């Protein structure tokens, strides 16, 4: 089953990730990402899903301008419904392919790629990263959120459904040397932060 087909099934319960895995505010990757956004940043949330990241940033930092894109119409419907209920005006959602972005070069300060790269074959992940680099300002940052299994027994048990449900590329991605992987794009890791069940990685273009 393709990732798009999976999300067509799961879109209605997708926000349960925050309830189950990210409920500790201080250790949540959502909090870690939010702290890395400046008040006047222009932000692109790739594969935004139901818009949780985009909307939380828009609410906390009203001077930001945020674009969330996704290929799933079902996910975007949820995101847009949430946006209407919130009354937020500084976020917009678009039906768009992350490998063929309809944005100009060098126009975003921050680009978010959350819990996506592990779901696809490396060639497709590479295309997304290269497109992100194209629309990123020279002094901008790409902020990656990815799963990071815990060594704690209780967390291992709670996390086990993730490893079972994720598509085939997941197992190889979690073992990948990310320093070498991102370096091949001319990106370097500025910060590597451990959160609940996840890691948040800040990337910058090499000078």
NORZIPE-V733038 format. One record per residue. N is the residue number from 0. RES is the residue in one letter. PHI is phi in degrees with one decimal (* if undefined). PSI is psi as a letter, one per 30 degrees, with the letter a starting at -180 (999 if undefined). OMEGA is omega as a letter, one per 20 degrees, with the letter a starting at -180 (* if undefined). Layout:
BEGIN
N;RES;PHI;PSI;OMEGA  N;RES;PHI;PSI;OMEGA
END
This chain:
BEGIN
0;X;*;k;a  1;X;-71.9;l;r  2;X;-59.7;e;a  3;X;-64.0;e;r  4;X;-67.2;e;r  5;X;-60.3;e;a  6;X;-69.5;f;r  7;X;-64.2;e;r  8;X;-80.1;e;a  9;X;-95.0;f;a  10;X;-55.8;e;a  11;X;-70.8;f;a  12;X;-117.8;g;a  13;X;-60.5;e;a  14;X;-70.1;f;r  15;X;-66.8;f;r  16;X;-54.0;e;a  17;X;-69.0;e;a  18;X;-71.7;e;a  19;X;-86.0;e;a  20;X;-106.0;f;a  21;X;-117.7;g;a  22;X;-76.3;f;r  23;X;-82.1;j;a  24;X;-55.1;e;a  25;X;-68.4;f;a  26;X;-105.1;g;a  27;X;-74.1;k;r  28;X;-64.4;f;r  29;X;-60.6;e;r  30;X;-66.7;e;a  31;X;-61.2;e;r  32;X;-66.4;e;a  33;X;-56.5;e;a  34;X;-65.8;f;a  35;X;-95.8;g;r  36;X;-100.9;k;r  37;X;-84.5;l;a  38;X;-59.2;e;a  39;X;-108.7;g;a  40;X;-67.3;l;r  41;X;-101.6;k;a  42;X;-118.7;k;r  43;X;-116.3;k;r  44;X;-104.8;j;a  45;X;-75.2;k;a  46;X;50.9;h;a  47;X;-66.1;f;a  48;X;63.7;b;a  49;X;-88.0;g;r  50;X;78.4;g;a  51;X;-58.7;e;r  52;X;-61.6;e;a  53;X;-59.0;e;a  54;X;-72.1;e;r  55;X;-67.5;e;r  56;X;-69.5;e;a  57;X;-59.2;e;a  58;X;-71.9;e;a  59;X;-75.2;f;a  60;X;-130.9;i;a  61;X;-64.8;f;r  62;X;-87.8;f;r  63;X;-75.1;l;r  64;X;-120.0;k;a  65;X;-123.4;k;r  66;X;-116.0;k;r  67;X;-113.3;k;a  68;X;-123.2;k;r  69;X;-160.2;l;r  70;X;-92.7;f;a  71;X;-92.9;j;r  72;X;-64.0;e;a  73;X;-67.0;e;r  74;X;-60.9;e;a  75;X;-65.2;e;r  76;X;-61.8;e;r  77;X;-62.5;e;a  78;X;-60.8;e;a  79;X;-68.6;e;r  80;X;-63.6;e;r  81;X;-63.9;e;r  82;X;-64.8;e;r  83;X;-62.8;e;r  84;X;-66.5;e;a  85;X;-77.5;f;a  86;X;77.1;g;a  87;X;-71.9;k;a  88;X;-113.5;f;a  89;X;-101.4;g;r  90;X;-135.7;k;r  91;X;-134.3;k;a  92;X;-117.6;k;a  93;X;-132.5;k;r  94;X;-79.7;j;a  95;X;-158.4;k;r  96;X;-85.9;k;a  97;X;-67.0;f;r  98;X;-91.9;f;a  99;X;-140.6;i;a  100;X;-69.3;k;a  101;X;-96.9;h;r  102;X;-123.1;l;r  103;X;-70.5;l;r  104;X;-61.7;k;r  105;X;51.5;h;a  106;X;-119.9;f;a  107;X;-119.1;k;r  108;X;-82.7;e;a  109;X;-135.0;k;r  110;X;-126.0;k;a  111;X;-103.4;k;r  112;X;-128.7;j;a  113;X;-113.5;j;r  114;X;53.5;h;a  115;X;-122.9;e;a  116;X;-59.8;e;a  117;X;-70.7;f;a  118;X;-90.0;f;a  119;X;-128.7;l;r  120;X;-62.1;l;a  121;X;-57.7;e;a  122;X;-60.0;e;r  123;X;-71.4;e;r  124;X;-59.8;e;r  125;X;-59.7;e;a  126;X;-62.9;e;r  127;X;-65.0;e;a  128;X;-65.0;e;a  129;X;-65.9;e;r  130;X;-67.3;e;r  131;X;-60.4;e;r  132;X;-63.8;e;a  133;X;-63.9;e;a  134;X;-91.9;f;r  135;X;-87.1;k;r  136;X;-63.3;l;a  137;X;-59.4;e;r  138;X;-101.8;g;a  139;X;-81.4;l;a  140;X;-135.0;k;r  141;X;-99.9;k;a  142;X;-113.1;j;a  143;X;-99.4;k;r  144;X;-115.0;k;r  145;X;-139.2;l;r  146;X;-61.5;k;r  147;X;-142.7;j;a  148;X;-57.3;k;a  149;X;-92.3;l;r  150;X;-87.1;f;r  151;X;-71.9;k;a  152;X;-58.4;e;a  153;X;-62.7;e;r  154;X;-73.6;e;r  155;X;-60.7;e;a  156;X;-65.1;e;a  157;X;-66.2;e;a  158;X;-81.4;f;a  159;X;-53.8;e;r  160;X;-62.3;f;r  161;X;-62.4;e;a  162;X;-61.0;e;a  163;X;-74.2;e;a  164;X;-86.2;f;a  165;X;-67.3;l;a  166;X;-68.5;l;a  167;X;-51.9;e;a  168;X;-63.5;f;a  169;X;-56.5;e;a  170;X;-61.5;e;r  171;X;-76.9;e;a  172;X;-68.6;e;a  173;X;-66.9;f;r  174;X;-97.0;f;a  175;X;-70.1;k;r  176;X;-77.0;j;a  177;X;-70.0;f;r  178;X;-61.0;e;r  179;X;-69.6;e;a  180;X;-61.9;e;a  181;X;-73.5;f;a  182;X;-63.3;e;a  183;X;-66.9;f;r  184;X;-95.1;g;a  185;X;81.2;g;r  186;X;-112.2;k;r  187;X;-126.1;l;a  188;X;-82.1;j;r  189;X;-86.7;e;a  190;X;-150.9;k;a  191;X;-131.1;j;a  192;X;-120.9;k;r  193;X;-93.4;k;r  194;X;-123.1;a;r  195;X;-63.1;j;r  196;X;62.7;g;a  197;X;-143.5;l;r  198;X;-127.3;k;r  199;X;-116.9;k;a  200;X;-118.4;k;r  201;X;-101.2;k;a  202;X;-112.5;k;r  203;X;-128.8;l;r  204;X;-72.6;k;r  205;X;-67.7;k;r  206;X;-78.5;999;*
END
